[in-house]
């Protein structure tokens, strides 16, 4: 079983963990877009080659290829989502280790991802409702009336001093909210990675700092 070490204190810092995460993030985003472009070109080539035979068949087959490829990419992304927490836990570029951890866990990771999305949406809706109530009670702003006015093209009258003041006052809580939502979205993957690393064979044991 991997040796679990105490987690480092959170804070604003730039160390090797942050450097590794930045490099991994750039590599994963670049790989995703490269795969999407290649798949799009393949689907387009199939559609063009069949266009002379049947336009409907070309469109249908092209869409089918695109959907199938999208599902494959989704599965790859689900397996790759453990690379980032594994890199932190193993203190290394854990492309291979994180990928191996996701073997046989795609459906569980899918359920975890859907649960995270549902929780984040519920939190954001609750916060929007709370913000609407606070604006109405504190400033007499009816968000539904403002939305209806904007819908019909009525210019919104902005009290810039008040707007700037409210913006500055909201900076700290919004910054906290950003960090909170980031934790809600990432912490479940870190916990899943910690559990899977704890179940790893003894010969693959490495220090883990995901507690």
C-alpha positions in Angstrom: 0.0 0.0 0.0 1.4 3.5 -0.8 2.8 5.5 2.1 0.4 8.4 2.7 2.2 11.6 3.7 0.5 14.6 5.3 -0.9 17.1 2.7 0.9 20.4 2.2 -0.8 23.5 3.5 -2.9 25.3 0.9 -1.8 28.7 -0.2 -0.7 30.9 -3.1 2.6 29.4 -4.2 4.4 28.2 -7.2 6.3 24.9 -6.8 7.0 21.8 -8.9 3.5 20.6 -8.4 2.1 23.8 -10.0 4.7 23.5 -12.8 3.8 19.9 -13.5 0.0 20.7 -13.5 0.5 23.6 -15.9 2.5 21.4 -18.3 0.0 18.5 -18.0 -3.0 20.9 -18.5 -1.5 22.4 -21.7 -0.6 18.9 -23.0 -4.1 17.6 -22.4 -5.8 20.5 -23.9 -3.6 20.4 -27.0 -4.2 16.7 -27.3 -7.9 17.1 -27.1 -8.1 19.8 -29.8 -5.7 17.9 -32.0 -7.9 14.8 -31.7 -11.0 16.8 -32.4 -9.5 18.4 -35.5 -8.3 15.0 -36.8 -11.7 13.4 -36.2 -13.5 16.4 -37.8 -11.3 16.0 -40.9 -12.0 12.3 -41.1 -15.7 12.8 -40.8 -15.5 15.6 -43.5 -13.5 13.3 -45.8 -16.0 10.5 -45.5 -18.9 12.9 -46.1 -17.2 14.4 -49.2 -16.3 10.9 -50.6 -19.9 9.8 -50.3 -21.5 13.0 -51.4 -21.4 12.1 -55.1 -23.3 8.8 -54.3 -25.9 10.1 -51.9 -26.1 13.4 -50.1 -28.3 11.9 -47.3 -25.9 8.9 -46.8 -22.9 11.2 -46.7 -24.5 13.5 -44.0 -25.7 10.5 -42.0 -22.4 8.6 -42.1 -20.5 11.8 -41.3 -22.6 12.5 -38.3 -22.4 8.9 -37.2 -18.6 9.0 -37.3 -18.6 12.3 -35.4 -20.9 10.9 -32.7 -19.0 7.7 -32.3 -15.7 9.6 -32.2 -17.2 11.9 -29.6 -18.1 9.0 -27.4 -14.6 7.6 -27.7 -13.1 11.0 -26.8 -15.4 11.2 -23.8 -14.3 7.8 -22.6 -10.6 8.8 -23.0 -11.2 12.1 -21.1 -12.8 10.2 -18.3 -9.8 7.9 -18.0 -7.4 10.8 -18.3 -9.1 12.8 -15.5 -7.0 10.9 -12.9 -3.7 12.0 -14.5 -3.8 15.4 -12.7 -4.4 14.1 -9.1 -2.1 11.2 -9.7 0.7 13.7 -10.7 0.2 15.5 -7.4 0.0 12.3 -5.3 3.0 10.7 -7.0 5.0 14.0 -7.4 5.8 13.2 -11.0 4.3 13.5 -14.5 1.9 10.6 -14.0 0.6 10.3 -17.6 1.0 6.5 -17.6 0.1 6.0 -13.9 -3.0 8.1 -14.1 -4.1 6.4 -17.2 -3.7 3.0 -15.6 -5.7 4.0 -12.6 -8.7 4.7 -14.8 -8.6 1.2 -16.3 -12.0 -0.4 -15.7 -13.3 2.7 -13.9 -14.9 4.6 -16.8 -18.5 4.0 -15.8 -17.7 5.0 -12.2 -15.9 8.1 -13.3 -18.9 8.9 -15.6 -21.2 8.7 -12.6 -18.9 10.8 -10.5 -18.6 13.4 -13.3 -22.4 13.6 -13.7 -22.9 13.9 -9.9 -20.3 16.8 -9.8 -22.1 18.6 -12.6 -25.5 18.2 -10.9 -24.0 19.5 -7.6 -22.3 22.5 -9.3 -25.5 23.4 -11.2 -27.6 23.2 -8.0 -25.1 25.4 -6.1 -25.0 28.0 -8.9 -28.8 28.1 -9.2 -29.1 28.6 -5.4 -26.5 31.3 -5.5 -28.3 33.1 -8.3 -31.5 33.0 -6.4 -29.8 34.3 -3.3 -28.2 37.1 -5.4 -31.6 38.1 -6.8 -33.1 38.3 -3.3 -30.2 40.3 -2.0 -30.3 42.8 -4.9 -34.0 43.2 -4.5 -33.8 43.8 -0.7 -30.6 45.9 -0.7 -31.0 48.0 -3.8 -34.6 47.4 -5.0 -33.4 45.8 -8.2 -35.9 43.3 -9.7 -33.8 41.1 -11.9 -36.9 39.9 -13.8 -37.9 43.5 -14.7 -34.3 44.2 -15.8 -34.2 41.1 -17.9 -37.6 41.9 -19.6 -36.3 45.5 -20.4 -33.1 44.1 -21.9 -35.1 41.6 -23.9 -37.1 44.4 -25.6 -34.0 46.5 -26.3 -34.5 49.1 -23.6 -31.1 50.6 -22.6 -30.1 49.7 -19.1 -29.3 52.7 -16.9 -26.1 52.0 -15.0 -25.2 53.8 -11.8 -21.4 53.4 -12.4 -20.3 54.5 -8.9 -22.7 52.1 -7.3 -21.8 49.4 -9.8 -18.0 49.7 -9.1 -18.7 49.8 -5.4 -20.8 46.6 -5.5 -18.1 45.0 -7.7 -15.3 45.8 -5.3 -17.5 44.6 -2.4 -18.2 41.3 -4.2 -14.6 40.6 -5.2 -13.6 38.7 -2.0 -16.8 36.5 -1.8 -16.6 35.8 -5.5 -13.0 34.8 -5.2 -13.9 32.5 -2.4 -16.8 31.1 -4.5 -14.4 30.4 -7.4 -12.1 28.5 -5.1 -15.0 26.7 -3.5 -16.5 25.6 -6.8 -13.0 24.5 -8.0 -12.7 22.4 -4.9 -16.1 20.8 -5.4 -15.2 19.9 -9.0 -11.7 18.6 -8.3 -11.7 17.1 -4.8 -13.9 14.1 -5.8 -11.3 13.1 -8.4 -8.5 13.5 -5.9 -10.3 11.3 -3.5 -11.0 8.7 -6.2 -7.3 8.8 -7.1 -6.2 8.4 -3.5 -8.4 5.3 -3.1 -7.2 3.7 -6.3 -3.6 4.4 -5.4 -4.1 2.8 -2.0 -5.3 -0.3 -3.9 -2.3 -0.3 -6.2 0.1 -3.3 -6.1 3.0 -3.0 -3.6 5.6 -2.8 -6.4 3.9 0.4 -7.7 3.7 2.1 -4.3 4.7 5.7 -4.1 4.1 8.5 -1.5 0.6 9.9 -1.8 -0.4 13.4 -0.6 -4.1 13.5 -1.5 -5.5 13.5 2.1 
